């Protein structure tokens, strides 16, 4: 290790055996860096601390509405930095525009750039906090696991972009006599700092603070000289080997830089804990305080000259009182230091203790908070120092196969969250963090895993306030070591032990007072070894009030209190839960990989979780698509992913796996998440409607229940549902026939009935306005009559048919169909003289691949589809003939052969032996305008599971008003449709498109009974299932399947000249257990076996009701 005197000289030392670089020594992780501690506020008084929290806690939904995701975010980041220190007289933010120069490597930095006399006027200006790559310096790099440099620990490339920063500051005169500390919230990846040309410190760990005392290096109080702060930041350091998380590699001073002023003797740290009585009637409170006496001449006697006190204040009472604001009167408990009555060996710290009667407990459901104020007074009773924070009274404990909060096995309805902003990268903004929490809470998410590092201090305060269970995770991931055969993971090497333990200690010491944290994590994907055991041991000894989590080593090592696998299949987590030898609960640290159009099967996880003792939830991967805003060559801005910046290596769009877009607009899958996470469950079984309140602390007192009944998609009636109060973890059951909807059901002639039960909030909360839907469930009621096949009777209406060479024109007074009897294709379909269909109807078995289709390399569905030729199938007409031409119907039968086109530009020969599909299609056109299509499909049995089985046709662009009776209103698929409800919905083709950043199959709607496509004048086409065929999967898009497959970015998509419509008898599920193996569940696969299905098409005019057309099929 280099000595401190060595560091005062050059950062590169010639030691005789070559150059020694401090940023390439895993045992040299800091110099002059102060011990980690809780976030300081440096208050001047108790009253000042309470006023600070009174203002700081005024955060709610309105703040989220001001979140910005464009260039305005640069200014907002600076505004947030200023806001976070507002009301703190002894804290000064240095955030703002600093002078900046980027050198290509450490040896190229300007000579003595840290000197006061150095001229920086020609340097650029860079906002701090920021990542320099987000401001045109260097490039962002995205990798999932591979390191962006050769794996040669602890060495990093010689070409190592190095940022040089300079800024200037004055120390306020009011700070005279106090000690001055320079506090960096976080810098990526390693840095040195100088004050007025003197080195003051070095630090690593890109996600935790570094603090240095600079009292002796600043100009004297009263001096007019400006102090010069210079910082040298290395993009790569040995610490980078511990930071191989799946996100963008971005560098610089990305969190706030502060000056802190403390008295000569000050509160250096404090740890709040509470011990609840068995019946929760009171809480024993303890505050362990650390005091810095380092500048006292007589440290042995200094403690007798100070008084340490702490008090709790009821935060909630500040906003509920009708009287004038008197913050001090909210005091509910005093905590005092009682020295040991009998002498003990050694010093055991300043432990303050007290008692709080009838505490308001903190949970994600009831985030009750108190303000803790700790004061240090001199012997005369004058306040010398004052610190404060929000605290919650709650108990985290373990029981067999359960994690308990306040004695209850709370369900973890979680999500993983990276710090990510599309414009400012890793820099944080108040309104954007609030936006995250608002959207999470509104979608029933109650837990967050800080993946994979400690996050901004304000994030924890907000989670305390909004109510969010949290796993706080150490900044350790060494995933790239999995790819080497010659270097051990750092966890197995003693030389890395100090660095790894330091990261765990720094996290715990900074964040230990936050109620939201129920679990500490040792990091992510860093294998398992003795260094993890050391970390777990230290944490457990330091903080027994929480549990420890670590997935590495198989998720079941002795260093984890939870069984916490990632992406384990649902049947395997059930096996673990049912294992009598495993006494820990199963909580998935990552599951349901949300890459693109994904999150299929998530309802199956929750069916298992809700019904299996020992399963206690999990964290979806992950929260946000990590796209970065980039200006394209056309001047427009898009969300970029790996490779778009010329970054090599890169992992392309593997950073796009959120349930929200980068601007926090929810993906359609968010509906499914909200549904499976909803706290009020409704089931219907054997005539009994059961409503269950799965909350652990909330009754249904603040909810209004309502009902709505539907027959064949039309609302029959609705109203408020009067229910008795349902206690937490309790249910209410009623016979469905006793409900107010029964009379409507009894008098209706509908074929199928659905009942929707909805629970809404009666009152506004911090995160949503009154009337917000918390839970909504639709159940199908019994049918009053037996199912009738969807058939039509042959009508007496005549049909006019005319043969024109290879074509046959079939018409009536308001419609006309022209079919090619050679190919079997409909070449034209007009309604009231208006062209409706211009191409169709053809069998279709292909879809634009989604990310989950591509997972698994050679074993992926996509690779197998390509290998079998499914992506290049051309349908050739083997035969086509008009079998019936009569006065009231025309029947045409076509046989298609699906032939793989190969790589040849010439069309394939229609040889049946090479056919992947043989499809018989029968068209029967009636004088009524009905066109019945019967399809019989015979796939080659050697094919892999099929993407789809259905038909495709193309409509005129004007037919863009889509109305359907089926699942909706949002995008849904066979394995992601639990949240979608059956109804009649209407949307434009344009609005149906889902703009996934990387295009693929999208915009589908499941279980469609009928659909109509009409222009603004009401003219168009109706389609429905027919005979005994089940409901269809439907999609309509201006973008062809080929175009969705071709484009690599949503903005690259080019609209076609028509609307491509797919009506599918079957569509393969989208999957989502992960995105790197073929993992669509078996029941959602389409085996290559024969299929038969029918559908009905009918011309629609302005005076036509699609619902009536559908009902007419039943009038047999």
ABEGO torsion letter per residue (X at the ends): XBBAAAAABBABBBAGAEBBBAAABAABABBGBBBBBBBBAGBABAAAAAAAAAAAABBBAAAAAABBABAAAAAAAAAAAAAAABGBAABBBABEBBBBBBBABAAABBBGAABAABBAAABBBBBOBBBAAAAGBEBBBBBAABBABBBBOABBBABBBBBBBBBBBBBBAAABGBBBBBBBABBOABBBBBBGGBBAEBBBEAABBBBBBAAAABBBBGBABBBBBBBBBBABBAAAAAABBBBBBBBEBABBBBBBBBBABBBABBBBBBBBBAAGABBBBBBBBBBBAAABABAAAAAAABBBBBBBBBAAAAAABABBBBAAAABABBBBBBBBABBBBEBAEBBBBBBBBGBBBBBAABBBBBBBBBBBBBAAGBBABBBBBBBBBBBBBBBBGBBBBGGBBBBBBBBBBBBBBAAAEABBBAAAAAAAAAAAAAAGBABBBBOBBBBBAAAAAAAAAAGBBBBBBBBBBAAAAAABAABBBAAABAAAAAAAAAAAAAAAAAAAABAABABBBAEBGAEBBAAAAAAAAAAAAABAABBBBBABGGGABAABABBBBBGBBAAAAAAAAABAABABBBBBABBGBBBEBBGBGAAAAAAAAAABBGBAEEBBOBABBBBBBBBBAAGBBBBBBBGAAGBOBBAEAAABABABBAAGBBBAAAAAAAAAABABBBBBBGGBBBBBBABAABBAAABBBBBBBBBGGBBAEBEBBBBBBBBBGBBBBBBAAABAAAAAAAABABABBBBBBBBBBABBBAABBBGBBABBBBBBBBBABBBBBBBBBBBABBBBBBBBEABBBBBBAABBBBBBAAAGBBABBBBGGBBABABOBBBBABBBBBAAAABGEAABAAAAAAAAGAAABBBBBABBBBABBBAABBBBBBBBBBBBAEABABBBBBBAAABABBBBBBBBBBAAGBBBBBBBBBBBAABBBBABBBBBBBBBAABABBBBBEBOABBBBAABAAABBBBBBBBBAAAABBBBABBBBBGBBBGBABBBBBBAAGBEBBBBBBEABBBBBBBBBABBAAAAAABABAAABBBBABBBBBBBABBBBAEGABAABBABBAAABBBBBBBBBBBBBBBBBAABBAAAAAAAAABX
